Amino acid sequence: MIDVLQYDTDEPEIAIRCRNARTHEVLFLWSYEKFQERLELMRSWYADLMDDGIINRDHSIDPWSNVSDAELKQKRDLERGMIQSRIEKLKKKIEKEKADMAAY
């Protein structure tokens, strides 16, 4: 893409146009960098589907949706917090079980 009004000074850049497969309506444009990030998520989903036909991991981010980078970061931070919370609960449970076994 280039700005035709500033063609002499503007550097061309790649933009990925995302369209509805049936209607061909343009849904949004992604920068090349954003497309690369989303491509990694798409590959992850694809790998899960190829393993056994279902998505095994908890994918809270749909790689085909148009969410902002801030929303992605917020979702990832939330996921990390939830995972950390689960880890802490499991650690406490293991410690309790160890203490119970030591008491016998």
C-alpha positions as CSV (number, residue, x, y, z in Angstrom):
1,M,0.0,0.0,0.0
2,I,1.2,3.5,-0.7
3,D,-0.3,6.9,-0.1
4,V,-0.9,8.2,-3.7
5,L,-0.8,11.8,-2.4
6,Q,2.7,11.3,-1.0
7,Y,4.0,8.8,-3.5
8,D,7.4,10.5,-3.9
9,T,8.2,10.4,-0.2
10,D,6.1,7.5,1.2
11,E,7.6,4.0,1.4
12,P,5.3,1.2,0.2
13,E,4.3,-1.2,2.9
14,I,2.6,-4.6,2.9
15,A,-1.0,-4.9,4.2
16,I,-2.9,-8.1,4.5
17,R,-6.6,-7.7,3.5
18,C,-8.8,-10.1,5.4
19,R,-12.1,-11.0,3.6
20,N,-15.1,-13.0,4.3
21,A,-14.7,-16.3,2.3
22,R,-18.3,-16.3,1.1
23,T,-19.1,-12.7,0.5
24,H,-15.6,-11.4,-0.2
25,E,-16.4,-8.4,1.9
26,V,-13.2,-6.8,3.3
27,L,-13.4,-7.2,7.1
28,F,-10.1,-5.5,8.1
29,L,-6.5,-4.8,7.1
30,W,-3.6,-6.1,9.1
31,S,0.0,-4.9,9.0
32,Y,2.6,-7.5,8.0
33,E,3.8,-7.6,11.7
34,K,0.2,-8.3,13.0
35,F,-0.3,-10.9,10.3
36,Q,2.9,-12.7,11.4
37,E,1.7,-12.8,15.0
38,R,-1.7,-14.1,13.9
39,L,-0.1,-16.7,11.6
40,E,1.7,-18.2,14.7
41,L,-1.7,-18.5,16.5
42,M,-3.2,-20.0,13.3
43,R,-0.4,-22.6,13.1
44,S,-1.0,-23.5,16.8
45,W,-4.7,-24.1,16.2
46,Y,-3.9,-26.1,13.0
47,A,-1.4,-28.3,14.8
48,D,-4.0,-29.1,17.5
49,L,-6.6,-30.0,14.9
50,M,-4.2,-32.2,13.0
51,D,-3.3,-34.1,16.2
52,D,-6.7,-35.6,16.9
53,G,-9.3,-33.4,15.2
54,I,-10.0,-31.1,18.1
55,I,-8.4,-28.0,19.6
56,N,-6.8,-29.4,22.8
57,R,-5.4,-26.2,24.3
58,D,-7.5,-23.4,25.8
59,H,-7.2,-20.9,22.9
60,S,-8.9,-17.8,24.2
61,I,-7.6,-15.7,21.3
62,D,-9.2,-16.4,17.9
63,P,-6.5,-15.7,15.4
64,W,-9.1,-14.8,12.7
65,S,-10.7,-12.1,14.8
66,N,-9.8,-8.4,14.6
67,V,-8.9,-7.5,18.2
68,S,-6.5,-4.8,19.0
69,D,-3.0,-5.4,20.3
70,A,-4.1,-4.0,23.7
71,E,-6.9,-6.5,23.9
72,L,-4.6,-9.3,23.0
73,K,-2.2,-8.2,25.7
74,Q,-5.0,-7.9,28.2
75,K,-6.2,-11.5,27.4
76,R,-2.7,-12.9,27.6
77,D,-2.1,-11.2,31.0
78,L,-5.4,-12.5,32.2
79,E,-4.6,-16.0,31.0
80,R,-1.2,-15.9,32.7
81,G,-2.8,-14.7,36.0
82,M,-5.3,-17.6,35.8
83,I,-2.5,-20.1,35.1
84,Q,-0.4,-18.7,37.9
85,S,-3.4,-19.0,40.3
86,R,-3.9,-22.6,39.3
87,I,-0.2,-23.4,39.8
88,E,-0.4,-21.9,43.3
89,K,-3.5,-23.9,44.2
90,L,-1.8,-27.1,43.0
91,K,1.3,-26.3,45.0
92,K,-0.7,-25.9,48.1
93,K,-2.6,-29.1,47.5
94,I,0.6,-31.0,46.9
95,E,2.1,-29.6,50.1
96,K,-1.0,-30.5,52.1
97,E,-1.0,-34.1,50.7
98,K,2.7,-34.4,51.6
99,A,2.0,-33.2,55.1
100,D,-0.9,-35.7,55.4
101,M,1.2,-38.5,54.1
102,A,4.0,-37.6,56.6
103,A,1.5,-37.7,59.4
104,Y,0.8,-41.4,58.7
